[in-house]
Amino acid sequence: MGHFIEEILREAIYNEKKSHDFCHLAATLVTDKRTKEIFSQLADEEFEHARSFFVLYTGSEFASTDLLYKHHRSEDPIFDQLLQAVETDDRERRALEIALSGEKWCIDRYSVLARTVREPKYRAAFIEALDRSRMQYEVIEEEYRRLMGAAGSAWTTA
């Protein structure tokens, strides 16, 4: 495995684990039962995504599974946004908007990697991650629309 593959796998593990931490935290902070269930489900899925990339990674830097179990809350402003949203009446909307933005970023990034990576095993992993991100985006978007009602809101989705 080359340096480029190691770097993008490391990035993917980090991003999926960060998404897990965000969804786990969101599930504990939102009050709507359905939204809470969705964030809990997404947290479980994101952890499995991180683990699937971890299995592919053979770099010595991750000799332990610390990356899978370390919390990234203090390292990323996205968690500050979520914690600020908790203090508002629209915490579900704001948490879902943050989640949509994160999934959109993953879709964009995994699209590039699915086109760029040539090694079949790693390319297949990024294609699968892209498909999973698109499905998760749809789940989050559907929940967002449910909460916002039939009229929708100012949020536009990709």
Number of C-alpha atoms within 10 A of each C-alpha: 11 7 9 10 19 15 13 18 24 20 14 22 24 19 18 24 25 27 25 27 22 25 25 20 20 27 24 12 19 23 13 12 9 14 22 20 14 18 25 19 15 22 24 15 18 26 20 16 23 25 18 17 21 20 10 16 21 12 16 7 8 13 10 9 10 9 18 19 11 12 14 17 14 9 10 10 10 18 20 12 13 23 16 12 19 17 10 10 9 12 20 25 19 19 29 24 19 17 24 21 15 19 22 18 13 22 21 13 14 23 16 14 19 19 11 11 18 12 10 10 10 20 18 14 20 26 19 15 23 22 15 18 22 16 13 20 23 15 15 22 19 12 18 22 17 14 18 15 10 8 8 12 11 7 10 8 11 7
